[in-house]
């Protein structure tokens, strides 16, 4: 999952959130990190403002957000949504990591164990 800290949609300052974090709806508030489920979902205007992309696993990203950051997944996309810092904490609390026997040969959670 490519992650983009502080990415700015559209390039206009009004769409930026608290402390410069991306806000897809123009609201100001708690800081969030923009992340994408695939490199192809990153709009060119995001790359103009923050060209560095880091690829990681979603669980690793969530575990490293800390208690103050939320997450915007696929901002600017029909598939996008936001998780507040409280929602991130709930996901980390309520879901367990996949066990090695539940992973496909490539290490992804998939059909193994079904």
C-alpha positions as CSV (number, residue, x, y, z in Angstrom):
1,X,0.0,0.0,0.0
2,X,1.7,3.2,-1.1
3,X,1.5,5.8,1.6
4,X,1.9,9.6,1.2
5,X,2.3,11.7,4.4
6,X,1.1,15.2,3.9
7,X,0.0,14.8,0.3
8,X,-2.1,17.6,-0.9
9,X,-5.0,17.0,-3.3
10,X,-5.5,19.6,-6.1
11,X,-2.8,21.8,-4.8
12,X,-5.1,24.5,-3.2
13,X,-4.3,25.5,0.4
14,X,-8.0,25.4,1.4
15,X,-8.1,21.6,0.9
16,X,-5.3,21.1,3.3
17,X,-6.1,19.9,6.8
18,X,-4.5,20.6,10.2
19,X,-0.7,20.7,10.1
20,X,-0.7,20.3,6.4
21,X,-2.3,16.9,6.2
22,X,-4.5,15.9,3.3
23,X,-8.3,16.3,3.7
24,X,-10.3,15.1,0.8
25,X,-13.4,17.1,1.8
26,X,-11.8,20.5,2.6
27,X,-12.5,20.2,6.4
28,X,-9.9,21.3,8.9
29,X,-9.3,19.1,11.8
30,X,-7.0,16.3,13.0
31,X,-4.1,15.3,10.9
32,X,-4.4,12.4,8.5
33,X,-2.0,10.4,6.2
34,X,-3.0,9.8,2.6
35,X,-2.5,6.2,1.5
36,X,-3.4,4.4,-1.7
37,X,-4.2,0.7,-2.3
38,X,-2.2,0.8,-5.5
39,X,0.2,3.1,-7.2
40,X,-2.2,3.5,-10.1
41,X,-4.7,5.2,-7.8
42,X,-2.3,8.1,-7.0
43,X,-3.5,11.1,-9.0
44,X,-0.8,13.1,-10.8
45,X,-1.6,16.3,-8.8
46,X,-0.7,14.4,-5.6
47,X,2.7,13.4,-7.1
48,X,3.4,17.0,-8.1
49,X,3.3,18.1,-4.4
50,X,4.7,15.1,-2.8
51,X,6.6,12.9,-5.3
52,X,8.0,10.4,-2.8
53,X,6.0,7.2,-2.6
54,X,6.7,4.5,0.0
55,X,5.2,1.0,-0.4
56,X,4.2,-0.9,2.7
57,X,1.7,-3.4,4.1
58,X,-1.5,-1.8,5.4
59,X,-1.2,-3.4,8.8
60,X,2.3,-1.9,9.2
61,X,1.1,1.5,8.2
62,X,-1.8,1.4,10.7
63,X,0.5,0.2,13.5
64,X,2.9,3.1,12.8
65,X,0.4,5.9,12.6
66,X,0.5,6.6,16.4
67,X,-2.5,7.7,18.4
68,X,-3.0,11.1,16.8
69,X,-3.1,10.4,13.0
70,X,-6.0,9.2,11.0
71,X,-5.9,7.8,7.5
72,X,-7.4,8.8,4.1
73,X,-7.4,5.8,1.9
74,X,-7.5,6.5,-1.9
75,X,-8.3,10.2,-1.5
76,X,-10.0,11.7,-4.5
77,X,-11.2,8.3,-5.7
78,X,-14.7,6.8,-5.7
79,X,-13.1,4.1,-3.7
80,X,-11.7,6.5,-1.1
81,X,-12.7,6.9,2.6
82,X,-11.3,8.2,5.8
83,X,-10.5,6.6,9.1
84,X,-10.2,8.9,12.1
85,X,-7.5,8.2,14.7
86,X,-10.2,6.7,16.8
87,X,-11.2,4.3,13.9
88,X,-7.6,3.4,13.4
89,X,-7.3,2.5,17.1
90,X,-10.5,0.4,16.8
91,X,-9.1,-1.5,13.8
92,X,-5.9,-2.2,15.6
93,X,-7.8,-3.3,18.7
94,X,-10.5,-5.5,17.0
95,X,-8.5,-7.2,14.2
96,X,-5.7,-9.6,14.7
97,X,-2.7,-10.0,12.3
98,X,-2.9,-12.9,9.9
99,X,-1.2,-16.1,11.0
100,X,1.5,-17.5,8.7
101,X,-0.7,-20.5,7.7
102,X,-3.4,-18.0,6.6
103,X,-1.1,-16.3,4.0
104,X,-0.7,-17.1,0.3
105,X,2.7,-18.2,-1.0
106,X,3.5,-14.6,-1.8
107,X,2.8,-13.5,1.8
108,X,-0.5,-11.8,1.1
109,X,-3.7,-12.6,2.9
110,X,-5.8,-14.4,0.4
111,X,-7.4,-17.8,-0.2
112,X,-5.0,-19.8,2.0
113,X,-6.8,-21.4,4.9
114,X,-10.3,-21.2,3.2
